[in-house]
């Protein structure tokens, strides 16, 4: 059974005439007749009494209300899809890691709101793994996260690299480690640290870095907001390994200090050995929708402008 058959049936039922129904549908009378005949064969019973006018049979009368509802739903569905492809979706949901929400994303959000004022933009700050999970579940259209190869293996996933930046050490300005400009991994392993909770890309990155050095991470406190990290570290005992973009404000705070990570075999280095990547993740089918594709292009265009600010504070 096809929608065209239902539409032909309704046209004949409403006009009582095959010829008039054909004109209303913009097809030939023979086409209408074939569609009705095919529908009756599919249902196994006649729908019309053929005569001077086409009158519904008992089966036809029973089927009429259902057919009309089906066509109404079909029309609503196709209209909604057409509006979606025309960029008339009601909202766009984005999941992003905290450091991106705080610093790099605001100019993108403002540009998008100017370009698509009719679309309600919703941004949620999430850990990388959680953001990728809700993307998979259809709760957000795009995720700006640290990559997780286990959650982005599908051929339908589109991943754009936005940024690669060094990991640095945050500590109180009166912490003993401030005497060093570059901190070795052995020194870092000797210190109690505040870390992100499980499910955050930074937690996984730091843990893997210590494992590669055959050292143990002394994680004594778990948090999930940058403000909380700074507040705890400011007390003087704990340190934290964080991406450079998350430490821009900390560099201006006289109660805090930032130091680079040195290779175990070098006293000084030109580029830190531990870096993190930030990527934008979505799916190929979502990129057919204009507001989503536009948001992706804005991020790819505006995010690189943020990187010179990172290098300027190094």
C-alpha positions in Angstrom: 0.0 0.0 0.0 1.3 3.4 -1.0 0.4 6.9 0.1 -0.6 7.8 -3.5 -3.2 5.1 -3.3 -4.7 6.5 -0.1 -4.7 10.0 -1.6 -6.5 8.7 -4.7 -9.0 6.9 -2.6 -9.8 10.0 -0.6 -10.1 12.1 -3.7 -12.6 9.8 -5.2 -14.5 9.4 -2.0 -14.8 13.2 -1.5 -15.8 14.0 -5.1 -17.8 10.8 -5.9 -16.2 11.0 -9.4 -13.1 9.4 -10.8 -12.6 12.1 -13.5 -12.9 14.9 -11.0 -10.6 13.1 -8.5 -8.0 12.8 -11.3 -8.2 16.5 -12.0 -7.8 17.3 -8.3 -4.8 15.1 -8.0 -3.2 16.3 -11.2 -3.1 12.9 -12.8 -5.0 11.0 -15.5 -8.2 9.2 -14.8 -6.6 5.9 -15.7 -3.9 6.5 -13.1 -6.6 7.1 -10.4 -8.3 3.9 -11.5 -5.1 1.8 -11.3 -4.4 3.2 -7.8 -7.8 2.4 -6.5 -7.7 -1.0 -8.1 -4.3 -1.7 -6.6 -5.6 -0.6 -3.1 -8.7 -2.8 -3.4 -6.5 -5.8 -4.3 -4.2 -5.1 -1.4 -7.2 -4.9 1.0 -9.0 -7.8 -0.5 -12.4 -6.1 -0.9 -14.0 -3.4 -3.0 -14.1 0.2 -1.7 -16.6 1.7 -4.2 -19.8 0.9 -6.0 -19.1 1.8 -9.6 -21.9 3.6 -11.4 -22.9 7.0 -12.5 -21.1 8.1 -9.4 -18.6 6.4 -7.1 -20.2 5.5 -3.8 -18.4 4.0 -0.8 -19.1 0.4 0.1 -19.4 -0.6 3.7 -15.7 -1.4 3.7 -15.0 1.9 2.0 -16.9 3.9 4.6 -15.0 2.1 7.4 -11.7 2.6 5.7 -12.3 6.3 4.9 -11.7 7.7 8.4 -8.5 5.7 8.8 -7.2 6.7 5.4 -7.8 10.4 6.1 -5.9 10.2 9.4 -3.0 8.4 7.8 -2.8 11.0 5.1 -3.0 13.8 7.6 -0.1 12.3 9.6 1.8 11.8 6.4 1.3 15.4 5.4 2.4 16.6 8.8 5.5 14.4 8.8 6.6 15.5 5.3 6.0 19.2 6.2 8.1 18.8 9.3 10.9 17.2 7.4 10.8 19.9 4.7 11.0 22.6 7.4 13.9 20.7 9.0 15.8 20.6 5.7 15.0 24.3 5.2 16.6 25.2 8.6 13.3 25.7 10.5 14.1 23.4 13.4 12.9 24.7 16.8 16.1 24.1 18.7 19.8 23.1 18.4 21.4 21.3 21.4 25.2 21.2 21.9 27.2 19.4 24.5 30.7 20.8 25.3 33.4 20.4 27.9 33.7 23.1 30.6 36.8 24.8 29.3 35.3 25.2 25.8 32.0 26.6 27.3 33.9 29.1 29.4 36.3 30.6 26.8 36.2 29.6 23.1 32.4 29.0 22.6 30.8 32.3 23.5 31.6 34.1 20.2 30.4 31.1 18.2 27.1 31.2 20.1 26.5 34.9 19.5 27.2 34.5 15.8 24.9 31.6 15.5 22.1 33.4 17.3 22.4 36.3 14.9 22.3 34.0 11.9 19.5 31.8 13.1 17.4 33.9 15.5 14.4 31.5 15.2 16.4 28.5 16.5 16.6 28.1 20.3 20.2 27.3 21.1 20.8 25.1 24.1 24.4 24.4 25.4 25.1 21.9 28.2 28.5 21.6 29.9 29.4 17.9 30.1 32.4 15.7 30.4 33.7 14.3 27.1 32.4 10.7 27.5 28.9 11.9 28.7 28.7 14.4 25.8 29.5 11.7 23.2 26.9 9.4 24.9 24.1 11.9 24.6 25.1 12.7 21.0 24.7 9.0 20.2 21.4 8.9 22.0 20.1 11.9 20.0 19.9 14.3 22.9 22.4 16.8 21.4 23.3 17.5 17.7 27.0 18.3 18.2 29.6 17.6 20.9 32.8 19.6 21.4 35.0 17.3 23.5 38.3 15.6 24.0 38.4 12.6 21.6 37.6 9.0 22.7 38.4 6.5 20.0 36.0 4.0 21.5 33.0 6.2 21.2 33.7 7.6 17.7 34.4 4.5 15.7 31.2 4.5 13.5 31.5 5.4 9.8 28.6 7.8 10.4 30.6 9.9 12.9 32.3 13.1 11.7 35.2 14.4 13.8 36.9 17.8 13.2 40.1 18.6 15.1 39.8 22.1 16.5 42.7 22.5 18.9 45.8 20.9 20.2 47.2 22.5 23.4 49.7 21.7 26.2 48.8 20.5 29.6 50.2 22.6 32.4 50.4 22.5 36.2 48.2 24.7 38.4 49.3 25.4 42.0 49.1 28.1 44.7 51.5 30.9 44.4 53.2 29.9 47.7 53.5 26.2 46.7 57.0 24.8 47.1 57.0 23.7 43.4 56.9 27.3 42.2 60.7 27.3 42.5 60.8 25.2 39.3 59.9 26.6 35.9 59.4 23.1 34.5 58.2 20.2 36.6 59.4 16.6 36.0 57.1 13.7 36.2 58.8 12.4 39.3 58.0 15.7 41.0 54.4 15.6 39.9 54.0 12.0 41.1 55.2 13.1 44.6 52.3 15.6 45.0 48.6 15.1 45.9 46.4 16.2 43.1 42.9 17.3 42.4 41.5 15.7 39.2 38.4 15.6 37.1 35.8 12.9 37.8 35.6 9.7 35.7 34.0 10.3 32.3 36.0 13.4 31.7 38.6 13.3 29.0 41.2 15.1 31.1 41.0 12.5 33.8 41.7 9.8 31.3 44.5 11.8 29.7 46.3 12.4 33.0 45.9 8.9 34.2 47.4 7.5 31.0 50.3 10.0 31.1 51.3 8.7 34.6 51.0 5.1 33.5 53.3 5.8 30.5 55.9 7.1 33.0 55.4 4.1 35.2 54.3 6.4 38.0 51.2 6.6 40.2 48.9 9.5 40.2 48.1 10.7 43.7 44.4 11.7 43.1 43.0 12.8 46.4 40.0 14.9 45.3 37.6 14.8 42.3 35.9 17.8 40.9 34.2 18.8 37.6 34.3 22.7 37.4 37.2 24.9 36.7 36.2 27.4 39.4 36.3 24.6 42.0 39.8 23.5 40.8 41.1 27.0 41.3 39.4 27.4 44.7 40.9 24.1 46.0 44.4 24.7 44.6 44.4 28.2 46.0 44.5 26.7 49.5 48.1 25.6 48.9 48.4 21.8 49.3 47.0 20.3 46.0 48.1 20.8 42.4 46.2 20.1 39.2 47.1 19.2 35.6 44.9 21.3 33.3 44.9 22.4 29.6 46.4 25.8 28.9 43.0 27.2 27.8 41.6 26.5 31.2 44.4 28.5 32.9 44.1 31.9 31.2 42.4 33.5 34.2 44.6 31.7 36.7 47.7 33.4 35.1 46.2 36.7 36.1 45.5 35.7 39.7 48.3 36.6 42.1 47.3 33.7 44.4 47.8 31.1 41.7 50.8 30.0 39.7 51.2 28.0 36.5 54.2 25.8 35.5 55.1 23.7 32.5 55.7 20.0 32.5 59.2 19.0 31.6 60.4 15.8 30.1 62.0 13.4 32.6 65.3 13.6 30.7 65.4 17.3 30.0 65.7 20.3 32.3 64.0 22.6 29.8 61.9 21.9 26.7 60.6 24.0 23.9 57.2 22.2 23.7 55.5 20.4 26.5 55.3 16.6 26.2 51.7 16.2 27.2 48.9 17.8 25.1 45.2 17.4 24.7 43.1 17.7 21.6 39.6 19.3 21.3 37.4 18.0 18.6 33.9 18.7 17.2 31.8 15.5 16.8 28.5 15.1 15.0 27.0 12.6 12.4 26.8 12.8 8.6 23.0 12.8 8.6 22.8 15.8 11.0 25.1 17.8 8.6 22.2 17.7 6.1 20.3 20.1 8.4 21.3 23.7 7.7 21.5 25.1 11.3 23.7 22.2 12.4 26.0 22.5 9.4 26.2 26.2 9.9 27.1 25.8 13.6 29.8 23.4 12.6 31.2 25.9 10.1 31.1 28.7 12.7 33.1 26.6 15.2 35.7 25.6 12.6 36.0 29.2 11.5 36.0 31.0 14.8 37.7 28.5 17.1 41.2 28.9 15.5 41.0 32.6 16.3 41.2 31.6 19.9 44.5 29.7 19.6 46.7 32.8 19.2 45.5 33.9 22.7 46.7 30.5 24.0 50.2 30.9 22.6 50.4 34.5 23.7 50.2 33.5 27.4 52.8 30.7 27.1 
